[in-house]
Amino acid sequence: MTGSGDPDRIELQQQIDSLRAQLEQAEARAERPDAWDPKVWASRASRIGSMGVRAVRRAKAAASGPRAKRATDRTRPSSFPAWQRRLEGARFVGFPTHWRERTGPVTPAPVAVVLHCHYAELLDELLAALPAIGEPFDLYVTNSSGQAISAARLAAAGAAHAEVLTVENHGRDIWPLVQVVNAGILDPYDVVLKVHTKRSEWREGHGELEGSGADWRAALVGSLLGPHSPGVVDAFRRDRSIGIVTADGSVAGPEHWGSNLDLVRGILERLSMPLEPDELRFAAGSMYWIRGFLLQALRALRIDRDDFEDEAGDIDGTAAHAIERIIGIGAVEAGLDVLELRELDGRGDRASVDGRVVAFYLPQFHRTAENDRWWGAGFTEWANVAKARPLYPGHQVPLMPGELGFYDLALDEVRQRQRDMAEAHGVAGLMYYHYWFAGRRVLGLPLQRLADGDVDQPFCVMWANENWTRRWDGLDANVLIGQDYDRVPATEFIEDILPMLRDPRWMRVDGAAIVAVYKIGTVPDAAATIAHWRERARQEGAGELHVLAVDIGEQMGGLPREELVGLADGTLTFAPHNLPWIPSDRAGEADERFAGNLMGYRGTADAAIAQLGSLDEHHYPGVMVTFDNTARKQWTPMAFTGANPWTFRRWLAAALDAQADRPAERRIVFVNAWNEWAESAVLEPTDQFGQTYLLACRQVSPPR
């Protein structure tokens, strides 16, 4: 695997890759546990002993009301129990580890082509068709044919960059594709073409489908790669609601579930993701143009080799068939359209809505004297994050960091990497939680370092004027440090941020600096206080303020929206505050010690999207990655189940679309959050989800 400019190395590398793959497979077999090992049997006994407790809870839950259907076949390799056992004590990789040494293109082309080659005699037919794309593209050939592919053959395609990735013959064309996804190879691309050397000889004997496998392949390739191909790519660029485009007559619906419904349920259970069987739309034949995000998001399912059955010529009911459908399910859940070519007419004329995605930022991850005193020397919130334990099967805790690791915000290079990551994925800026207690800053180091340094990070602040308590719940019991407006009036808050307000990096609306207040209802004489802030900002040359009240509800210290008229310039949603909370169907499966609340992510997202239809002109909507404070409260948390990058993408896009009639400067969506790790509200890369949430942001709001 290497770039197309080095023909000799392309062929040599394929030989090396083949040998490495054989070695890795042998090592993997050697590491599998001995079935007669006493430790293995002890683990099984423990699981069997807990089954009775879970069965009682499930019975109670079933009696209390309806719940989503679970997969019934728990013996298949891709079933939830089998997958969960494989991941116990293991770190997911999902691709050959030697791929980490590959060298991708320095500057990726606008389009990626993933071509799976199993029948080498059909390869040239596909390569010869690729120039129809009409613009630069990068080519990734996953080769399970057992034959080396010469650089001369690849050259016929005219790719800007070409690689051959040697793979075993396992999982048809789907497992090779998933490995490319898991390795992050497709992360740079917004538009991808997927094709493969398809035979489908079974089709000739099929009673309902016309034509041979060769006819089907020719029809798919001829449709997807022809004179209209540049128009397809252009439509993807101009209309960000297009998800998949395939050949006419190739979009299949619920009538094509076949034997795959139970398999799909079992795989989606990994994310506690609900399934609506009647909404199935997918590209039959597994050849299509696709929004890169829809493939990138598969990383969240942590699909591995052992999910796929050994090849037995099955034409239905395998993990490969299930994942083929999941790709379409993900498109629908993400709010993206699955189209046939004939449905593209006019779609390129539908302009997408641009705006600013602003993420809340927690400056907690560095050592402070206060945390040393309250929680013990060296404490940061990473200690909470790492100790969380799952509440129910499939619960994604502890949420572990990805490529940024357990970072220290005292380090400038960490904040620089965060800035680079935000900019690359369309996150326009960060709203720092600013902790100011009666003249005293807490956790102020990252913001001060940003203000004093030259990292080009757009920012603003939310005055997080809540008391800090030992309960981590925003209420007022067991106060560690609190607001004291009698000793130091709230009017003095402006003096703390005035030097930063002059910073050109401070985010603004119509020239006015954005300043948010978390609990505006607790500020004495808020109207006079805000008027004072405005006057001081003008006096000191900082200009006007755009003051926003966080819409958290009266119970949490907010104010009714009607009382904010003339007080603040607007309000913002801090999801999940003041949004409908829909109970989760997973409650009956929770640990017997659980005494908190489980809510359904999709239910809240759907309700929030419905509310966007009556969006007030002075209100800025917000979305959340999720909310789950198990890391802080373990058995008494508030946790949302079923969070996933597809639903997040749909919610985020809807929040931007709802502001289409506003000037671009006033289109803002606030995301909870960039790095609220102890609440699982994290855009940053995680071990479980990779970069999938950031990639969703980039797809909805591409970098400017």
N, C-alpha and C positions, 0 to 999 in steps of 0.2 A: 504494500500500500504506500503510494507516494504520489507526488505530483506528476502530471503528464509530460513534463519537460525532461524526464530522465527515463527513457525507454528501458535500458538495461536493468535499472534498479527496480522498475515495476515488476518485471518478470522474476528477478531474484527474490524480491520481497515476498511474492506469493509463495515461493517454496519455503521460505523461512516461516511465514505465517502458518502454513499447513503443519509444519513440524511443531511449532509452538502450541497450536490448537490441540494436537494429539497429546502433548505433554500435559497441558492444563486439564484435559479430560481425565487422564490417568491420575493426576494428583487429586482431582475432585473425588474420584471413586475411592481413592485410598483414605480420604478424610471422612468418609461417611461413617456414622457410628455403628459399632458392632451390635447386631440385633440381640445378642445374648449378654451384652454388657449390663451388670446390675444397676448402673446409674440410669441406663435407658429405661429399665423396668420400673425403677423407683419413680422416675418422672411420669411414666404412664399411669402408675398406681395413683399418684397425686391427682392427675387429671381426671381419672375415673371417679375418685372420691368426691370431687367437686361437682360431678355431673348431677347428683341428686339435688344439691342446693340450687343449681341453675334451673333444673326442671321445675322445681316448686315455684321459683320466681317467674318463669315463663308462663306457667299455668295461671298465676295471679294476673299477669299482664294481659293474657289472652281474655280473661274474664272481664277485665276492666274496659276493653274497647278494641277497635280494629287496629291492626298494625301491618306494616309492609310485609310482603311475602319474602321468605328466605329460600335459598336454594335447598332442595331436598336431598340431592345426591351429594353426600359428603365424602365420597370415596375417590372422586376423580382427581387427577394430579393438580388441576387448577382450582379445586374447591377451597373454600376459605380455611377449613381446619388443616388441610394438607399444606397449604401455603404458609399458614401461621407456624406450623411445626418446623418448616424449613428455615424460617427466619429467626427462630428462637436462638439467641446467643450469636447470631451471625450478622455480618454487615453486608447489606445489599450492594452488589456491583452491577450485574446484569449485562455484561459484555466481556469479551476476552481482555484480560488485564494488559496484555501487550499492546492493545490499541492506544493506551495512554502515551506510547512513544511515537505515535503517528504525527506527521506534520501536515496540518491542513493548509488551506490557501491563506496567504497573508491578507488579501482583500477578497472576501467571499463575493461571488457573483450574485446578481439579483434573484436567481432561481436555482434551486437544487433539483437534480434528478436522482432518484433512488431506483436502480435497475437490478432486479434479482435475476441471476443467471443460473438456472439448473440444467436447462437443455442448451448446451453450448452451440448446437447447430442452428438455434433460432436467434442467437445473439446479434448477428450482423444485421438482421432484419430490423431490430429495434434501434441499433446504433445508427443505421442509415436514415432513420426517421427523425432523429433528435434535432438536426439542424432546422427543422420546421419551427422550433421554438422562436427563432427570429431575434434572439438577443443572447448575451453571455449567460452561460449556466455552468454550474459545477456538477460533475458526474460521480456518483458513488455506486460502484457495482459490487453487490454481495454475491460471491461466487461459491456455489455448492456443487458445481458440475464435476469437480475432481480434476479438471483440466486447467492448465495455466492459460491466462488470457494475454495475448501479446499486446504490446504497446501500439503496434501498427493497427490492430483492429480497433482499439479505443480511439485512435486519432481520427477515424472516419466520422466520429460523432461531433468533433469540433469543440469539445468542452474547454472552458478556460482552465479548469483544474479537474483531474481525473484520478480516482483511486480505485483499486481493486481490494476488497476486504474478503479474505478467504473465510468461509463459514462452513459448518458441517451441514449435511442434508437432514435437517430437523426443523419441524415447525413450519414446513412449506416456505412461502415467501414472507410469512408474518413474523416468525421469530428472528430472521435476519434483519427485517425492518426495525423491530423492537430493540435489537442490540444497537443499531445505529442511533436510535432515539436515546437509549439509556446512556450511551457514550457521549451525548451532547453534540454529536456531529451536525445535527440539523438545527441547533439553536440559533445560528445566525440568519436563518432563512424564513421569510414570510410566505413564500410561495414554493410549493414542492410538487413535482410530478412523480408519481409512483407507477412503474410498469414492471412487468416480469415476463420471462419466456414461458408463456402459458400453453399447455397442450390440451388439458381437459378432455381426454379421450372418452371419458364416461358419458360425455354429452351426446354422442352418436346413438347410444342406446336408451336415452331418456325419452319417456313417453310424451312429455309435454313441451320440451324445449326443442326448437328447430335448429338445424345446422350442426356442423361438426365443431370440435374444439378449435381447429384451425380457422374456421369461418368466424367463430366468436373472437378469437385473438385478432384477426385481421380487422374486424369491425371496430373493436376497442381501440387498437393502435391507430387505425385510419381516422377515427373520430377525434381522438385526443391529440394527435400529431398531424396537422394538416395546415392549409392556408389560414385557417381561423385561429391558430394557436397564439399568435401575438395578441389577438383581441381578448383571448381568455385571460392571459397574464395582466393585460391592462384593466380588465374588469375587476380582477382581484385587487388591484392597487386602488382603484377609484371607489370601490364599494366594499367597505370592510365588514359587511354583513354576509358576504359570500364565504361559505365554508368548504364545500366540496363541489366539484364539477366533473361529471362523468358522461359517458356516451349516451345518446338517446336510447331510451328503453332499458337502461341499466340501473335506475334507482329502484330499489326494492323496499317493500314495506312490511307490515306485520304478518302478511300472508306467507312471508319467507322466514319466519322464525325457525321452522324445521325442528330439529332436536337441540336447539342451542339456547333456549330461554333459560333453562336451569343453569347452564354453564355461565351465561352472562350474569345472572343473579349472584352466583358464587364469586365471580371475579369482582363485581362492584361492591360486594360486601366488605372488601378490604378497606373501602372508604366510607362504609355505612351509607352508601349513595343510593337513594331511592330509584326505582325503575318504573317507567310507565310503558308497558308493553305495546300499547296501541299507537305510540308515537314513533315507532321504529322507522327510520329511513337510512339506508346505507347503499353504498356503491357496490353492486354485485359484479363479480369478476376481478375485484381487487386492483383495478387500474383506474387512476383518476388524477385530476389536479386537486390540490388540497391546501388549505391554509396551514402554514407551518405549525401554528400553535396547537392544532388538533392532534398532530403527531407528537409534538413536544410534551403535551399534557399527559400522554401515556406513561411518562416517567413516574407519575404519582401512584400508579397501580403496582409498581415494583414487580413487573412480570419477569420471570426468570426461565431458564432452560427447562426446568423440571415441570413447568406448567403444561408443557406440550407432550402429548402422547407420542410414542414411537409410531412412525409412519406405517399405516396399514392400508393405504389407498381409500380411506373413508371419504365420501363426498359430502358429509354433513356430520354435525355433532362432535367436532373437535375444538380444542382451544383456539386453533387458528381461525375456524369459522366464527367462534364467539367473539374474538377480538376484532375481526372484520366488521362485525355488527356494532361493537362498542365504539369504534371510530365514528360511525354514523350517529350513535346515541350521544356521544360527546359533542358532536356538532349541534344537534338539536338542543341539548342542555345548555350549551354555550350561547344560544341565540343566533346561531349561524345557519345559513340555508344549505341544504343538500339539493343540488340542481342537476338537471340534464342540460346538454349543450343548447337545446332549443329554447330553454328558459332563460338564457343569458341576454336575450334581446332587451336593450334599454337599461340593463342593470348597471353598466358602467357610468350611466348618467346620474345615479343616485349618490350625491355627495355625502361623505361621512362627516360627522361632527367632531371638530377639534376643540380641545380645551386643556386645562391643566389638572394633572393628578398630583395631589399634595398628600404626603403620608405623615402621620403622627410619629414622633421620634422620642424614644425613651432614653434619657442620658444616664441610665442606672449602672452601666457596666464598667465601673472603675471604682477603685477603693476610696472610701471617704471616712473621716473621723466619726461621723454620726453612725454609719453602718457598723463600724468596728465596735462602737459602744453599745448599740442596741442589739446586734445580732452575733457579734463575735469577730475577732480579728480576721481581716482578709475577706469578709463577706461581700459578695456582689450578688445580683439576682441569678447569676449562673448557678449558685448553690441550690436555689429553689427549682430551677428548670431541671436539673439533673436528677432530683430526688422523686419526681412525679412518677406515679404508678398507674397503669390503665384501670379504668372504671368498668369497662365492658369489652367484650371481644372486638378487636379491631380499633380500639381507642388509640389515637396517634400521640401517645406520650410514653416516655419523655420525648419532647420535640428536640431533636439534636441539631446543632448547627452544621451547615455544609461547608463550603469552601472558605468562609471567613473564620471558621473555628470559634473557640471560646475567647473572643477578642477582649482587649482592654482599650476603652475609649480614651484613656490618657495618651495613647499613641497616635501621633499625627497620621502615620501611614494607614491606620485602620480607617480613619474618617475619610482619607483620600480614596481608599478603595470603595467605601460606601458611596461616596460622591460619584465616582466613575460608574459604578453599577447602576445607580439611580438614573444618571443621564443616559446611559446606553439603553435603558428600558422604558424611557418615556415618563419617568417620575420627575415632575417639573421642580419640585422642592420639598423640603421637610419642615414640618411645624413642630418645633421643640417644645416638649413639656417644660415649663419654666417654673421652678419651685422657689418662691419668694415668701418667706414667713416673717412679717413684721420687721423688714429691713435686713433679713438674713437669707442669703442664697444657700440652697442645698443642691447637690448634684450639678453644680453650675460649671464644672470644668470643661466638658465638651463644647458647650456654647461659647464660653469665653475663649477657648483655644481657636474655635472657628472665627470668632470676631477679630482676634488678634492676628490670625494667620492669613494665608492667601489661597486657601482652597476655594475654588470657584463654585461654591454650593449655595444656591438660592435657599433662603430660610425665612421663617417668621416664628412667632412664639404663641403658645397658649399659656396664659397664667393659670397654672394648676393650683388654684387657691382652695384646695381641700385640706383638711387635717390629715396628718399621717397617723395611722393607728397600727396596732399589732395584728389586726384582723385582715388587713389588706382589702377591705371591702368598700372604702369610700364613706363609711359611716363614722360616728364620732365616739365610739367606745374605745377605751385603752389608748388614748392619744399619746403619741410619742413627741410630736411637735405640731403646733396648731397656729392658726391665724389669730392675731391679737390686734384687732382694728382700733381698740382703745389706746393701746400703747403707741402703735405706729399706724396712722390712718392709711387707708387704701389709696389715697391720693398720691402717696409717696412711691407707689409702684412705678410710676412713669419715670422717676429719676433713675431707677435701676436700669431701665432699658434705653434711656435717651441716647447714650453714646452709640449704641448699635443701630438705632433707628435711622441714623444718617448713612448707614452702610448701603452702597448701591446694590448689594446682594439681597437686601431685605425685600421680600415679596410684596407686591403692591397691586391694588385694583384702582384703575384710573388715576394712578399717581399717589394714592393714599396707602400708607403702610398697614398691612394686615396685623391686627392684634386681637386675639381671641381670649375670652374669659370663661373658665370652666363652670364655676358656680356663681353666676352673676347675681342670683337671688340672695346670696349671703353677704354681698357687699353693701355696707351702710350707705344710704342715699346714693345709689348707683348713678343716678342722673347727674348729680353734682360732681361726683368723682370722675365720670367720663368726660364731662365738660372741662374739668380741670386738666385732664390728660391732654385733651385736644389743644387747649390754650398753651400749655407748656411745650408741646411738640412744635407749635408754630413759633413760639418765642425763641426756641433753640435751633431753629432752622431745619427741623426734621420733617416739616411739611404736614400734610393732613394725615389723619388716622382713619382706617377702615375697621371699626370695632365690630367684632362678631361675638354673639352670645352662643354658647354651646347648648344645644337643645337636649337637655338631659332630663326634663320633667321636674315638676315641683317637688316630688318626694326626695330627689337627690340634690336639691338646692338651686333649681332653675326657676324660671318665671314663665307664666303663660305667654304665648306669642303676642297676644294683643297688648300686653303690658310693655313689650319691647319696642313698640312703635314710638319713634322719636328718641329712644334711649340708645340702642345700638344701630349700626348700619345694616345689620342682617343677622341671621342665625345659621348655624351649621349642624348637620347631623353627625353625631359621634356614635356610630353603630356599635353595639345594639341598643344604646340608650333610646328610650321613647319610641321604639318600633314595636310592632306586634311580635310577641314571642309565641311560637307554636310548639306544643309538647312533642318530644321525640318518641318514635316508636321503639327506641332501644332501651327505654327505662326498665322494662321487665328483665333485661339481661345484665343489669348492673350488679357489681359486687355487693354482697350482703351488707357490707359496712357503709355503702353509699347512702348519704342522707342529704344530698344536694338537689339540684334541678338539672334535668336534661331537656334541651330544646332542639328543634330541628332546623338546621341551617337553611335548607331549601324553602321551608315554610316561611321563615322570616324574610328571606330574599324575595320570594314571590309577593309577599304582602308589602314589602318596601317598594318594589317595582310598581305595584298597583297604585300606591300613594303618589308616585311621581306624576301621575296624570293631572294632579291638582297642585303642582309645585308652586309655592309662593315666589313672586319675583325677587324677594329679598332673602330667600333661603337657599343655602348651598347644600346639596345632598351629600350623603356619605355612604360608604360601603365598608364591609369588614372582611378580612381574610377568614377569620372566625373569632369566636370568643370562648375561652376555656381556661379558667384559672385554677385547674387542678393542681398545677405546680405550686400554688400558694396555699390552697386550702384542702387538698387531697380528697377527703371523703365528704366534704360539704361545699363543693364548688357550684358555680353556674357554668355549664358546658353546652356548647352547640355541637350536635352530631351531624355527620354527613357533609361537612365542608369539603369542597373540591374545587380545583381550578376552573372547571367548565362553568359551574354555576356562578362563581366569582366573576368570570369574564362577562357573563350575561348581565349581572347586576351592575357592574362597572360601566358597561356600554350603555345600559338603560339610563343610568344617572347622568351620563354626558349627553345622550340624545334628548333628554328632557329639558336641556338648556339650549336647544338649537336656536331658539328665537332671541337669545341674548347676544350682546356683543362678545366677541371672543375673549376679551379681557375678563369678563364676568362669568365665564364657564369654568367652574372649579368643582372637582369632586375630592372630598377628604376621605382618605383610606386609613382605617384602623387595622394595621399600623405597619410602620417600617420594621420595628424590632421589639414589640411587646412580647418577649419570649415566654414569660411566665403566664401569659394569657393566650399563648399559641397564635396570636395575631401578628404574623410575621411575613413580610414580603421578601426578606432576605433569603438566600438559599438555605434549605434545610436538608438534612440527610434523608428524610422521608420523601420530600416533594421535589428536591432539586431546585431549579430556577422556575418552576412552572407558574408560580403566581407573578413573578416579574415578567415572564414571557406573555402572560395575559395582559398585563399593563401595556407592554410594548405593542401588542396587536391592536388594542383599543385606542391607544394614544401614542403613536410612533414618535421617536425623538425628533425634535425640530432641527 
